Amino acid sequence: MLKRYQLRGNGGPVANQVIELAEHDMTLGRDLSNDIVVSDSEVSRNHARLIWQGDGYTIQDLRSTNGTWVNGNSAMRAARLTAGDMVAVGKVSVFVFELVPEPETDTTRQELPEPPDLIESTMLMPAWQAEAMKGREVVRARPVSAPAQLSAGRLFHQRYAACLQAGDSESLLSLYHSDATLLSVERNATGSAAISEFFEQYFGGLGNFSAKPAGKYVEGRDSILCETTVETANLAARVHDIFVIADGKATHHFTYTIETTSKPAILSPTKAS
């Protein structure tokens, strides 16, 4: 039986769309003449071509303005696709290339709930595309282990949350490999010294603050995504973090503030004259 493939939208305007691929060449772009139409202003009219090769697909960028990327690598030349690959077209539209699931024949099997779709926020900044692809296993998220059997990801998250709440940059640094990379909108920090400087500046800029897990957590084979609520006297922010973990420590960390809200000023009562 021949394998069948599909594209599942995972970020940007295409999020949650599922496109089953026909067994022939297909074009993708913003123009309505394409086989796959992507309504995204960052996608070119004729953006990319999916080339059927009898047992699978390659994808090739058609000299688009904002490029086509497979796991962070340019597809200017045709790139072979395998199940699980992340395909970014333009700046924010991201697909996962998947095998079409086989029909379920075991009626006794209990279906698992869909995990939260949180990775989309990591694709909002174009400069993140190549590095953020390294966290691709997040899209293969599975249900979280039971509390009595904490996974390596959960244990890491607990330690990270405790260090963050304490504002302890030295303990946070111990959670990273010595050659780890931390990416934020403002900077790219690689190595222990640069990451230590990042946290010292981060905590110094916040002043008095509180940080607590927001209860949103996704775990993949070797990576996690979590949301943290950070509050200062004047602001409340929602922060998304993706960690790629090896041997209990982070090799890559992507952090992005997805929402900031100003707090209303509280005026002290004044005495009547």
Phi, psi and omega in degrees: 000126180293143176284143175244149187235161178212160171252128177248119180296131183232000179192148179076202183299340183268001184308134176074000174281143176235123183240111177280132186270134175281161183272062174198172179297142180222145177254154182227135178176183182280335182289143183293347179283349182284156175293323178241112183262124180247113182277077183217122183296342179273356178262135181289161180302315174237097196264311186208163178234131171265123186250118180281132183239023177091329179224007181172193186231151160245160177233142181225131176290140181258050180055045180289164181292316187252005170084165175234134187229136175243111183054037177088355180256141182296140176253033176301321168261151186305133180242129178290136180258139172234155183304132181101348179296144175258127184244115178256128176242125186076213186260332187228345182276121185231132175244155166250128178275120188228156166286141174291126182301143174291147176302137180287123180252340180271101184286350180271350183283132180272128180287141179269148179292150177292136177287160178298140179268090185250347186291342183307321185296335181285350182262006186284339181252116184306324183295345182274346195308306186298315182287323183295335179297337181293343176267026190297335182293347176301327182288348176264029188306142177237163180304146182292144178299155177297148183306329182286347181230068185297133177281171177299323179295316179295318179298317178299316182297320179298316179294318180298314182298319180295317179294321181294316180298325181277350183064033187263092184292328181293316179291324176300318182299329181291348179272000183245146169295154185298335180251022182294160177240133176241124181246130169230178178298324187277330188202165175241113182248123179235130180095159187300317183297316182292321180291320177300316179297321179301311183291324178299318178290323181296309180293323179296324180287332181283327187071220176288127183210166170232145179223132179213146177302140182269003178086002179256122188209131177231136182237133174248194184295320181220026182207158177224155170232134181219159178242138180235141174260122180245128181234136171243187180296331186248342189225154169232132184229146172256124184240130174258135178231133171247130176241132167261125192242137173221130180055037174082000180232158183280134171261331178219143179222123177245123184232137184209129176278116185266343180200133176233131182236131177282140177271143178294141179292140178255114183269138177286141179294145179250150180281144177288142181281000000 
